[in-house]
């Protein structure tokens, strides 16, 4: 049974009051339509207004119906008989949307838009239907302004969502980049490996150990002057390196490094290590551990980083013997058997013995 659509609505001058409004979205023929359900009061008379249009589109027409209580009653539809005021009918339509009992039955563009409420009532064998027929109307200035505002708000929300997604993506990329260049892969085991060796240094066995980062190449750059400004004159220093070969290694010395002449420095507590192979290379007693230089850093005849910048390094030929560090089995083993490498990451720490 079709509802009666009053096509000759006369608007009495007065101030319209919107008592309640709800918006629902229904699909029809692969398109979504926004259905605006309103309870309106004008000059102490209440009526229900339903407006439908394609969702998220700026159009020059929509579909609308306005019906008061008498117009609903005159439909003489069984589904409406329990309701005797306009507020009750509004709630009936509202819950029909909420419970999925209302759908779009047909759309004839530029003419009408039909909604159907279907339900069952005790005593009736077949489901009952109530049709609401909206008629096309040209959008007025207020309608267009509302659509533009809604579209603007929608685009603003989409922009915020895109920014949020972009920020999350950038964070994921940063984390993946950091993980790919992160030197310590297994912090618990690998830090224990390094600290156990540090605790073997005379008079350090009962100390607590803390590493204080002074320089990180990917953050501070590979310029030698910056490196020396941050890392010179720091005793008890430890360096960690990740190379293009995939090897991860480093070294420790009690003695502070300085810029200047290439004078050799002896440090019997110095050692190098391979995180990749879990191997320690102790300095040979009373032999030069490293040389001070205005270049990069080095461990004598073992490995050297930074002739022109800290991005490049090389390993010394250590076999059959290395006069400065013990435990070396083959040439370049600390760098995965490669003599030259690109530095992917370099970290310089001060070791704090507490």
ZAZA-971933 format. One record per residue: x, y, z of N, C-alpha, C in turn; residue in three letters. Coordinates in steps of 0.001 Angstrom, whole numbers, plus 524288, in hexadecimal, padded with zeros to 5 digits. Atoms other than C-alpha are relative to their C-alpha. Layout:
! residues N
XYZXYZXYZALA ...
***
This chain:
! residues 354
803557FB5D8000080000800008000080376804D180000UNK 7FCA87FB638009A8060280CCD7FBAD7FE7880439803D4UNK 801257FB897FCAA80739818758046E7FE59804907FCB0UNK 801C87FB63802C58011E8251D800C78041E8042F80067UNK 7FBFF7FBF98003280ACA82F567FC997FD6B805127FE7EUNK 802787FAF68010B805A583D187FDC4803AA803497FCB1UNK 7FC987FD238039480B8E843A97F1DF7FF0F805DA80026UNK 8013A7FA6D7FFBB80520850BD7F4E0800C4802068058FUNK 7FED77FE507FAB080BE685420801A580021805EB80029UNK 800177FA5A7FF56808CE861FB805F2802F480155804FBUNK 7FCD77FE917FB85813118679C80EF87FDD2804FA80266UNK 802157FB797FD3380CE4870BD818F480480803108023CUNK 7FBAF7FCDB7FDEB815C787C0281C668009C7FF22805D6UNK 7FEDF800D77FA7E81C2D87998829818056B7FDB58009FUNK 7FAC58020E7FEF4828568749A82FE07FFAE7FA1F800BDUNK 7FFF5805B07FFCA82AE18664382D8F803B27FE2A80448UNK 7FCDB802207FBB482FF985E6C83928801017FA377FEFBUNK 7FE848056C800E58376F851DC837058007D7FD4B80542UNK 8000F802A77FAF28341A8491484292803C37FB6280034UNK 7FC958049C8001883BBC83D1483E538017C7FEE17FA60UNK 7FE248016E8053C843D28388E832DD803997FB4C8005BUNK 7FC8F804898006484A1F82B9F82F5B8011A7FEF97FA46UNK 7FE7280108805638517E827E8823158018C7FA487FF7AUNK 7FEDE8057D801028521981A3081D95802017FF707FA69UNK 7FDEB801028053F858CF8146E811C17FDDE7FAC37FE1FUNK 80200804BC8026F8524F80A8E808D7802757FF617FA9AUNK 7FDB0801218051C857AA803F27FCB17FBBD7FE8C7FC23UNK 8039D8016580434850C0802BB7EFC2802F8800567FADBUNK 7FD8E8001C80527856197FECA7E280805AA801E58002FUNK 7FA5A7FEFD7FF6A8645F7FF7B7E70580146805A880181UNK 7FF177FAB37FE0C862A080D417EC637FDF58007380590UNK 801CC7FEFB7FAB386113812387FA377FCED8051280021UNK 803577FB6B7FF838566F81BC97FDCF7FF7E80180805C3UNK 800B67FDF57FABA855F18244A809DC7FA438016C800B7UNK 805827FF027FED28484D8247D80FCE7FFC28032C80505UNK 800577FC867FB7A845AC82FCC818F17FA617FFCF80211UNK 8051C8005F7FD7083A6882D7C8226A7FF9A8045880409UNK 8007A7FB687FC9983599839D2829337FA958004080277UNK 804DD7FEA47FD5182B4283D148333F7FFF8805E58009EUNK 7FFEE7FA4C800788279984B3F830D97FB16802498026EUNK 8046C7FD237FDD481ED7854EC837C57FFBA805637FD72UNK 800C57FAEB8027081935860C2830CD7FAB580226801B2UNK 804D67FD8C7FE1C80F40869CC836FD7FCBB7FC368033FUNK 8026D803AC7FC5480C4E85F8A841747FDCD7FB267FD5BUNK 801A3804AD802C1809948555683711804D47FCBD7FEC3UNK 7FB8980369800E4812A384998836477FF2E7FCAF7FB29UNK 800428037280488815C7841C982A36805447FD417FF59UNK 7FB3F802FF8012181FB58380282537801D48015C7FA82UNK 7FDAA7FEE68051A828D183B9081A338042C7FBDD7FEF0UNK 7FC00803BC801A6830E583190812C380278802127FAFFUNK 7FD127FE1A8048A83B72835EB80939803F67FBD47FE7CUNK 7FC4F803F4801E48436582C95800D1803258022D7FB7AUNK 7FCB97FEA78047384ED282ED67F7BE804CE7FC8380007UNK 7FB638034D8006485AD0827BA7F2ED80426801F6803D3UNK 7FC5D7FEA47FBCC864D3827587FDDB8050B802547FDD3UNK 7FAE97FD978010E870F382FFF7FD6980068802427FA7DUNK 800057FD828051A86CD7836977F0C47FD9C805738006EUNK 8026A7FAD780061869FC844BD7EDA37FC8F7FFE97FB22UNK 803C8800768044D85D99844647E5477FC59804B08001FUNK 803AA7FB938003B8534C84E227E0F37FA657FE6180119UNK 8053D801C57FE8D847B2845DC7E525800697FBCF80434UNK 80073804557FC5E8435A83CA37EFD37FA517FE3180010UNK 80556802057FF8F83716835487F3DE7FE0B8012A8057FUNK 801EC7FE587FAE482E32839C77FEE27FA2A7FEEA80084UNK 805878003C7FEA2821518378A805AC7FF5B8025D80560UNK 801787FDE87FADB81AE083EC3810FE7FA707FE3D80124UNK 80531802027FEA880F648387B8180A7FED480111805BDUNK 801B17FF317FAA2807BC83C358241F7FCE87FB35801E1UNK 802A7804807FDB67FFF88332A82D087FB417FE647FCD2UNK 804BB8014F802F37F3408340382551801477FD417FAE7UNK 7FE9080264805007FA2F83099818AC801CB7FA54800C0UNK 7FE88805687FEE7800068246F81EDB7FB2B7FCB580133UNK 804B4802EB7FE867F2F68206D824C87FCAA7FECB7FB39UNK 8033A800AF804B37EC1782249817C1802077FBA57FC70UNK 7FDFB80462803187F4F9817D3811F97FD077FAF780141UNK 802F9804987FE4E7ECE180E0F819B8803347FAF87FF4BUNK 7FC8680486800607F88B804EC81A258001D7FD3380540UNK 80054803187FB357F7D07F9E4823FB804CA800D18036DUNK 7FB357FF687FD03805FB7FC14827F68000F805048033EUNK 800167FAFC7FD3C802AF809F682C5D7FBC18004D80433UNK 8047E7FF9C7FC877F678806F28343A801638005A805D2UNK 7FEC97FF917FA697FD648053784162801CB80578801AEUNK 7FD927FB027FE9F802A68131D840B57FC148046B7FF3EUNK 804017FBFD8001D7FA5181EE7843E48022F8058E8007BUNK 7FDD97FAB68004B803CF82A6084409804DB7FFE47FC93UNK 7FBCB7FF9E803D780E7B82F2E83AF98053A7FE2F80238UNK 7FB22801C17FD858195D82C68844CF800727FA0B7FFDAUNK 80002805B0800218156281E05845728011F7FDFE7FA81UNK 7FEFF80194805688154381D10836A2805C6800EC7FEA4UNK 7FA697FEEA800E1822B88236383644803537FB9A8024AUNK 7FCF68042F7FD8E827CC8192683FCC7FF5D7FAE17FCFDUNK 800EC804B0803238218380E66837AA8038F7FFF07FB30UNK 7FCA37FFB7804AA828B18130982B64805C07FFA080196UNK 7FA94800177FE17835398154383323801BE7FA6380118UNK 7FE7A8055B7FEA4835678075B8388B7FFBC7FC597FB47UNK 800038030E804D5831F1801FA82B2380546800737FD46UNK 7FAAA7FF4D8020983EC4807DA82674803E77FCF680359UNK 7FC41802637FC69846158032B83276800037FA0E7FF99UNK 80087805AF80010840FF7F53A8313F800567FDAF7FA83UNK 7FF5C801F3805528433A7F43A822997FAF87FE687FD63UNK 805108017380240834C07F36A81F6C7FE5E803A27FB97UNK 8014F7FC3980405834EB7FEB7815DA804117FFAB7FBAAUNK 7FC81800648047983AAC7FE6C808437FE10803887FBA0UNK 801837FD01804A083A8D8059F7FB5C7FD8F7FC347FC21UNK 802C080384803988307B7FF577F27A800E1801827FA57UNK 7FF757FE468056C83232807A67E65A801B4805AF7FFEDUNK 7FE8E7FA8F800EC83840814257E1487FF2B801217FA41UNK 800A37FE0A8054C8338C81B0C7D53B80254805737FFE9UNK 7FD2A7FB127FFB783D6E825B17D3407FCB4804727FDC7UNK 802D17FB33801688378D833417D26D7FA257FFA48011EUNK 805A7800657FF0382A1982E017D6AE7FEF07FE66805A1UNK 80161801C57FABF8293B825E87E32B8042F7FC6580243UNK 7FC628033B7FCEC8305E81E267ED8F7FC9D7FD2A803FFUNK 803AE802E47FCBB828FC813477F48D802DE7FCEA80436UNK 7FE348030E7FB8F82C1A80E1A802217FBB87FC2880191UNK 803BF803F57FE57825A0801B180712801757FE0580567UNK 7FF55802697FADF823D07FD53815207FD1A7FAD27FFEDUNK 802648052C7FFDD821457EECD81697800457FDCC8057FUNK 80019802447FAC681D4F7E7CD822E77FB9E7FC1480098UNK 80403803ED7FEE88151D7DD35828DC7FCD6801AE804BBUNK 8038C7FEE07FBA5809537DF16831B97FCF77FB0780135UNK 802BE804C17FE60803387D430839897FA6B7FFFD7FDE9UNK 8054680082802297F6D27CF3D833287FFDB800847FA1FUNK 7FFB47FF71805A67FB417D22C82553803EE7FC107FDE6UNK 7FCB68042080218800DF7C72381D48804AF802277FD08UNK 7FBDB7FDD980354808B47CF2E813A38024D804F18026DUNK 7FD957FB187FE2A812607DA21816A97FD04804B97FDEAUNK 802B37FB398018480C9A7E7BD8162D803EE803FC7FDEFUNK 7FCA17FC0D8026B811F37F33780E5F7FD98805658009FUNK 801AB7FA828000281157801D680FA3803D78030A7FCA5UNK 7FCAF7FD1A8039B8166780A1E804757FFD2805D180122UNK 7FF957FA527FF7A81B32817FF805A380270801F67FAF2UNK 7FE4D7FE358052981C7281EEB7F89F801E1805A280045UNK 7FDAA7FAD080010825AA82A727F80A80012801FC7FA65UNK 7FFEF7FDC180537824F0833B47EC92804CF803717FF48UNK 7FB707FCDF801478301A83A5A7E5AD7FEBF805CE80095UNK 800817FA527FFBC83243848B37E877805508026B7FEEAUNK 7FB227FD2D8010583C658527A7E42180246801EB80535UNK 7FD747FE2A7FB3684638855B67EE9A80015805EA8002AUNK 7FFB17FA4E7FF658458E863687F3EF805758018E801DFUNK 7FAE47FDE57FE72850C686C077F837801EA7FD908050FUNK 7FE7D8024C7FAF1850AA866948061D801B57FA577FF62UNK 7FE9380574800EC85104858988012B805867FF8F7FDD1UNK 7FAD68002E8027E85CCB85B3C7F8898043B8018A803E1UNK 7FC2C7FE557FC1B863B1862798036C801177FBA2803ECUNK 7FF4E804607FC5E86163856F780C96803447FBA97FD94UNK 7FD018040C802AB8668E84D6180273805BE8017C7FF92UNK 7FA987FE2F80071872AD855A280064802BF7FFA580546UNK 7FDBC8005C7FABB874DE8567980F1C8011C7FA5580171UNK 7FF3B8058C7FED2872FD847CA8108C8049A7FDC77FCFCUNK 7FBAA801E18033687C4984532805518052B8020E80209UNK 7FB3D7FDB07FDC88863184E8A80B29801A17FD2C804F7UNK 7FED1802E27FB2C88525847B88185E801EE7FA817FEC9UNK 7FE678054F8018E8863383A7D811C0805A57FFF97FE02UNK 7FAAC7FFAE802118927283EA380A62803EC8012C80453UNK 7FC897FEC87FBA18982D8443D816D5801197FB1A80347UNK 7FF51804DF7FD13895D68375581DF38037A7FC387FCF7UNK 7FCC08036B8033F89B8C82FC181286805A7801C580017UNK 7FAB27FDE87FFDE8A749838D0812A0802B27FEA480523UNK 7FDCF801697FAE98A93D8368C8212B801417FA2D80036UNK 7FF1C805A4800048A7CE827E781F46804BF7FE9B7FCB7UNK 7FB7A800F88035B8B19A828328141F8050980194802BDUNK 7FB5F7FE467FD1E8BB138300081C83801637FC1780440UNK 7FF0A803E87FBEC8B9618263082783802697FB167FDAEUNK 7FDE7804A7802968BBA781AD281E338058F800F97FE17UNK 7FAC87FEAF801E68C758821E481845803E78001880478UNK 7FC897FFD87FB6A8CD1482476825B98014A7FA7F801EBUNK 7FF1A805687FE5A8CB4E8162282951803A77FD377FC39UNK 7FCA68026A803F58D176811F281C7180596801E88008CUNK 7FAC17FDDB7FF488DCE381B2A81E8E802957FDBC804D7UNK 7FDE2802507FB3C8DE7D815D682C4C801BC7FA5F7FF0FUNK 7FE91805658014A8DE77807E68270F805077FFE87FCDBUNK 7FB4A7FFC38033C8E89D80B9C81CD9804B9801708034BUNK 7FBAD7FE797FC8D8F0ED8126582726801B57FB6480364UNK 7FEB38047A7FCA68F0088069283001802C07FBB37FCF0UNK 7FD7E803F98033E8F35B7FD53824DB805878019C7FE8CUNK 7FAD17FE0B8014F8FEBD8060582100803A87FF84804A8UNK 7FCCF8007C7FB48903888068582EF9801537FA5980125UNK 7FF088058B7FF07901EA7F7DA8304D804137FDD27FC44UNK 7FC4180203803CF9097F7F581823C580580801E08012FUNK 7FADA7FDE07FEC69149A7FE1A828BF8016A7FF59805C7UNK 7FF08800AE7FA71913647FAC3837118044F7FBFE800CCUNK 7FB68803577FF7A920497F50083B497FEFC7FB94803D9UNK 80152804017FC1E91BB67EDE2847747FAD97FD867FE70UNK 804B5802B2801C3911F27E3C8842767FD437FD3280479UNK 80224802C27FB78910247DBF884EE48024A80297804DFUNK 7FDBD7FCA87FBF3911EB7E5E9859B3801937FCF2804DEUNK 7FEE4802CA7FB28911557DC8086520805047FCCE7FF95UNK 7FB838037B8008891B437D2B186000804EA802E97FE43UNK 7FB5B7FD6D80222924327DBBD85856802408040B803C1UNK 7FDF87FC5E7FC13925257E626862DA802987FD0580475UNK 7FD8C803417FBF49280C7DB6E86CA5805627FE367FE36UNK 7FB04801A580246932E47D6A18638F804168045D8008EUNK 7FC527FB927FFA69391D7E43A863398013C8013E805B8UNK 7FF2D7FE757FA899372D7E7438719C803357FBF680301UNK 7FCD4804087FD6493CDA7DA44875F8805CF800E07FEFDUNK 7FA807FEEE801289496D7DDD186EFE801D5804F7802C6UNK 7FE897FB297FD469495F7EB85874CC801077FEF4805C9UNK 7FF59801327FA6F948207E5C28826C8050B7FCF48011DUNK 7FB01802AC7FF4D954C17DE288800F80498803D18005FUNK 7FBE17FC157FF7D95C5E7EAD887FE38016F8007D805C2UNK 7FE5E7FFA27FA7C964887EBCA88C737FD518046F802DFUNK 802997FC577FC7695D7B7F2AD897A77FA9C801B97FE0AUNK 805417FEA4801F8950AB7F30488FD17FC1F7FB90800ECUNK 8032D804B17FFA494B5F7E5AE8938C7FAF38009380301UNK 804AD7FF707FCC0941777EA5F89D817FCF6804FD7FED2UNK 802877FB1B8016B93CFE7F681896697FAE57FF047FCFFUNK 804887FFDA8037D92FCE7F9628906A8019F802F17FB17UNK 7FE627FDBA804FD9310D7FCF4882197FB58802997FD54UNK 803F17FD16802FC929758072887AA3802968025E7FB33UNK 7FDF27FDBE804D692B7E80B5F86C857FD3B805257FEDFUNK 802227FACD8011D929A0819C186959801688017C7FA64UNK 7FF1F7FEE880588927F681CA285ADD801FB805937FF3DUNK 7FDC07FAE08012F93071827D0855FD7FF5F801817FA45UNK 800307FEE4805A292F5982670847547FD707FB6A7FD35UNK 8024D803F0803759271181F3883D4B800308022F7FA7BUNK 7FEF47FDE48053092AC9820B182F167FB0F801617FCFDUNK 804C57FF00802FD91D0981FBB829587FD02804B980209UNK 802877FB5E7FDD9918BB82AD58322B8038D804CE7FFBEUNK 7FC5D7FB957FF9D92501833418333C80317800FB7FB04UNK 7FD287FF4B804DA92AA78315E8259E805567FD6980024UNK 7FAFE802C0800619376682B87820B8804A8803A67FF98UNK 7FBBC7FC3C8004693F7B838048211B803EC7FF138046AUNK 7FBF18012D7FC2794C7C835CD8280E8005E8042180440UNK 7FFA77FBC77FC2094C6A8430C82EC27FBAF7FF6B8041AUNK 8044F800BC7FC4693F1A84045834D58013A7FB6E80398UNK 7FE9C8048B7FCDC943C4832F183944803EC8017580445UNK 7FC007FE9D7FC2794FCB8388683FF17FDED803DD80414UNK 802287FC3C7FC3F94815843A28461D7FCBC7FD4D8042BUNK 80359802CA7FC5A93F27839AF84C8A802DC7FBA6802F2UNK 7FDB9804D57FDE99488C82E7B84F51805928008D80206UNK 7FAB27FF537FDFE95615834008524D7FFF8800B6805EBUNK 7FF117FF277FA6895B59833D9860347FBF87FD4880384UNK 803AF803187FCDB95190829B2864F5802907FACE80162UNK 7FDA9804FF7FE7C957E981EA686CC07FBDF7FBB680049UNK 80380804897FF859521B8110386DF17FBDE800167FBAEUNK 803A07FF8C8046594C2F81186860777FF7A7FADC7FD14UNK 80144804C6802D7945A9806CF858A87FD68801897FAE4UNK 802327FEE3805209428E806FA84A297FD517FB217FDE0UNK 802EA8043880291938607FEA1843227FF6F8015B7FA3FUNK 8001E7FF1F805A29384F7FCFC8344F7FC9F7FBDE7FD6FUNK 8029E803A88038392F1E7F6ED82A77801D28013B7FA83UNK 7FDBD7FF188052A935377F52D81D157FC837FDDE7FBBAUNK 80308801B58048B92FFC7F2D080F72800667FA2A7FF13UNK 7FF8A805AF80083934A87E4B1810607FC0D7FD268036EUNK 8039A8025D7FC3D92A877E26C81B038028A7FEE580536UNK 7FD32801007FB20935127E117825617FEFF80458803EEUNK 800A17FC517FBB19336C7E79A83293804877FF1B803CEUNK 7FB5A800887FCCA93F827EA4D83A8B8014C8052A8029AUNK 7FE827FB2E7FD5D946857F460842CE804D77FF4480349UNK 7FB6D800457FCA4950D37F73884CD97FF76803A0804A6UNK 8000B7FCE27FB309538A7FD0285A3D805958017B80170UNK 7FB057FE597FDC495EA6804DB8601D7FF0F8037F804B6UNK 8003D7FC847FB75960EB80B4B86D4E80193805897FE95UNK 7FD807FAFF80129968738163E866E27FC998035E7FC7FUNK 802F67FC5380336962348224F8612E802AD800C17FABCUNK 7FDF67FED180531963D0824FB852BA8005A805E67FF5BUNK 7FF617FA69801069689A8322684DFE80145800CC7FA48UNK 7FE5E7FE908054896A89839148411F805BC8019380029UNK 7FA9E7FE268002B9780383CBA83C85803947FC2F7FD53UNK 7FC138035F802639846183571839507FEA17FA42800B7UNK 801288059B7FFDE983DC826DE8369F803757FD2D803F0UNK 7FCEF802AE7FBF798A0D822F6843757FD307FB2C801F1UNK 80250804EA7FE47987D881509847F87FF1B80005805E1UNK 80191800177FA80981348126F855007FFD47FA58801D5UNK 80005805377FDAB983A58068E85D827FBC27FFB58042CUNK 8041E800D07FC14978518013B8657A7FF367FA27800AAUNK 8005A805A27FF299791B7F39C86B3F7FA787FE1C80128UNK 80576801807FF1196A867F3DC86E3E7FCB2800357FB08UNK 802D27FF9C804FB966D37F5E285FFD7FE8F7FA947FDFDUNK 8017F804D0802C495F867EB4F8589C7FC4B801537FB8EUNK 803DC7FFB480438957D47E9A584C117FC6A7FB3E8006FUNK 803B88045C7FF9994C2D7E0B284A277FCAB7FFB47FB17UNK 803BA800EE8043C943317DAD183FFF7FAD67FE5B80268UNK 8053D8018A7FE3F934BC7DAC7843477FDD77FBA97FC8DUNK 801F2803F8803A6932057D2968373C802167FA9E8015FUNK 7FD86805047FED893B8A7C7F183B5D8008E7FEF0805DCUNK 7FF68800687FA4E93B137CA5884A29805AF7FE9680165UNK 7FA6F8011A7FF38949D47CB1A84A91802C2804D98020DUNK 7FCF17FBC67FDB0953587D3618528D805977FFCC7FDDDUNK 7FA937FF82801B3960727D85284D9F802B9803B6803D9UNK 7FD537FCD37FC18969107DD20858BD804EF802717FDC4UNK 7FB2E7FD78801AB973EF7E6D185696804B27FD0580239UNK 7FB31802637FE1D9819C7E11C8579D8028C803BA803EAUNK 7FE067FCCA7FBB6987B67E5FA864448046C803997FE36UNK 7FC227FBEB8010098F8E7F28B8631B800908015D7FA38UNK 800087FE848057C98C467F3D9854A77FC2F804817FF27UNK 803617FB8E801359860A7FFB084E687FA7A7FE287FEC9UNK 805748017C800D6977497FE9084F2B7FD98803077FB78UNK 802267FCBE8042797423809C98460380397804AA7FF2AUNK 7FD027FB418011997991816258400C7FC4D804A380002UNK 803047FB2F8004F97479823D184248800B18026F7FAA5UNK 7FFC97FDC6805389714082ADE835BB7FB92803DF7FF51UNK 804527FC85801549694B835E1830127FC777FD7D7FBE1UNK 8036A80308803769638C82B77827377FBB87FD8780364UNK 8041A8028F7FD0A959DE8217682C7C802217FD3A804C3UNK 7FE0F8030E7FB9095C72816C78365A802497FAE17FDFEUNK 7FD81804D38019C964AE80A7D835DC8017B7FCC2804B6UNK 7FD83803937FC50969587FEA683D4D8048E7FDA47FCFBUNK 7FB2C800B4802EA9775A7FC4E83953800297FAF77FCD5UNK 7FF6180456803C4978C37F3AF82D417FB6A7FC367FFE6UNK 8048C803787FFE496B527EDDD82FE47FBB58022F7FC7AUNK 803A07FD6180388961697F73582A2F8006D805E4800BCUNK 7FF837FA5880035960E78057F826767FB1F802437FD7DUNK 804B17FD7D8021B9555E80E8E823FF80103805D77FF6FUNK 800197FA5D8009A9552F81C1581E26804E9802907FE07UNK 7FBAE7FD1C802549602C8201D815257FE2C805647FE50UNK 8023B7FAFB801A59578B82AB680F517FAD280119802B0UNK 804D97FF817FD0B94A7682836816037FF2C7FAE0802E1UNK 800EB804A77FCDB9451B81E6D81F937FCA47FBF67FD33UNK 8035880398802DF93D2F817B4814FD802F07FB637FDB1UNK 7FCEC804288026E9485980F1D8106B804297FE02803C5UNK 7FC14802557FCA59518F8059681711802CC7FB857FD56UNK 7FD018045B8022095B657FAD3814D48024D7FCD480476UNK 7FD90803767FC2E961717EF4381BE6805A17FEE97FE62UNK 7FA98801488011D96FE47EC3B81D09800BC7FA3B7FEF5UNK 7FEA080572800F3976467DFBA81852802C97FDE8804D3UNK 7FE408018A7FAC4978527D89A82547802757FA978004DUNK 7FE1A805667FFDC97C327CABF821B0804D97FFA17FC80UNK 7FFFA8040D7FBE19853C7C367823D7800698020C8058FUNK 7FF9E7FE387FA9F987657CC3182F877FE93805BC80054UNK 8010E7FA807FF04982D07D8FB83542802CE8016980508UNK 7FCBA7FEA97FB8398C537DF9283E777FD108030F8041DUNK 802BD7FC677FC7E981B97E7C3844EF7FB357FD9B802A9UNK 804AF802697FDB3975777DF7784742800437FA127FF60UNK 7FFCE805B77FFFB974367D11C84AA77FAC27FDB27FE68UNK 804D7802D38011D96A4F7C6FF8467A7FE1E800597FA76UNK 801B27FF658056E969A87CA71838098015D7FB107FCF8UNK 7FF2D804F9802BB967F57BE1082FE28011A800BF7FA36UNK 7FF467FF31805A19677E7C39E822157FF53805C37FEC4UNK 800457FA8D8019B968687D05581ABA7FA54801E17FFACUNK 804F57FD208007E95CED7D9B481BD67FB5A7FD40802A4UNK 80450803087FDCE954F17D0338241E7FC2C8035C8031AUNK 803817FCB27FCDF94F957DB1D82C987FBDE802A07FC9DUNK 803A97FD9A803AC948F47E0A78205A7FDD77FBFF7FC20UNK 80245803FC80368943DE7D3D581ADB803597FEA47FB65UNK 7FC268017F80403950477D15C812DD80086804057FB9EUNK 7FF617FBE2803F094F607DE3380B4E803E08040E80205UNK 7FBF67FC4B7FE5195AC27E7AD80B7B7FDF18059080066UNK 8021A7FAB280009952E77F40A808817FA157FFCC800DAUNK 8059D7FFF67FEE69454C7F82980C737FDF58059780058UNK 802CE7FB197FEF893B658030580D197FDB67FFA98057AUNK 8021E7FFE37FAB2937708070681AC57FA3A801777FFBBUNK 8059F7FEE87FFD3928A98060581C337FE8D802E080501UNK 800E77FD5C7FAFE928E580A3082A6E804F07FFB080350UNK 7FBA27FFC67FC519331A80E4D8343A7FE1C802D2804DEUNK 8018B7FDA87FB049306D810FA84291804BD8003F8039AUNK 7FB977FF247FC7093A0C8166F84C5E7FDBB8010380576UNK 8020D7FFAC7FAAA937538149785AE88046B80116803E0UNK 7FC9D7FFE97FB7093DBB818598677C7FDF27FBD8803CBUNK 80180804177FC4193DC480CD5870D08008C802468057CUNK 800087FDFC7FA99939E38112387E6C800387FB64803B2UNK 7FF758040A7FBEE93EEB8083F889547FE44802578052EUNK 802477FDA77FB45936B580AF489567800AC7FC72804BFUNK 
***
